[in-house]
Amino acid sequence: MRVVVFSDVHGNVVALEAVLDAIRQDAAPDALFMAGDLALLGPRPAESLALLRSLDDTRFVMGNTDKYILDRGVHTEEIDFTRSLLSIDDLNFMESLPFEQRLEVAPGHELLVVHANPRDLEEPIKPGSADAVIRPLFEGVTADVVAFGHYHVPFVRQLDGWLLVDVASVGMPRDNDQRAVYVILTWDGRVWHVEHRRVPFDMEYVARDYVAVGYPNAEEAAQRLLAARY
Ligand SMILES: [Mn+2]
């Protein structure tokens, strides 16, 4: 059983297309999950939504920035810009996204997919987070592998009975590597195997696209993307 998880597209349709092509060519998954943050912060939110919504074989969860777009009380230049480009159908699709997705591959062996952590949409799990910080977020979680995004840095970490997999970001990597990322999780009937795959895309083009579409503070947004780090 091969499961692909990708996350944090953030309105970068060029990276999304590259990753979807790579998944189709190289991964041939039995199940496909997307761990949230679809549209905000990138230059092409509507194009990204259109492509994501066309994936009928993909199971989604909601990310924190998806929630910001849906919350009419929240305003930043970036959120207002993004909201103005999305259709009612796009917003309804985002509104319908659940907090989590699950896949049981064998008795006692289950994959849980969430955006940031199993408890909320905001608290990031970082490669260096102390065990004592992570444990309360996983209280009651029975899945043996938990895949999430949000922090945009790929890593795998075993904590107690949980295999933590940060699938990182398709559209906005933050680990000093300008390539997109997705993850292949393979259940071999006994244990899980995890593999992060990197996918190059034309990041220079996407950086210029912020300016082309009139994104708020476009030069800063472009530089943040190109830096590929915190
Ligand atoms: Mn996020």
Residues whose N, C-alpha, C, O or C-beta is under 5 A from the ligand:
A	BS01	MN	D37 G63 N64 T65 H150
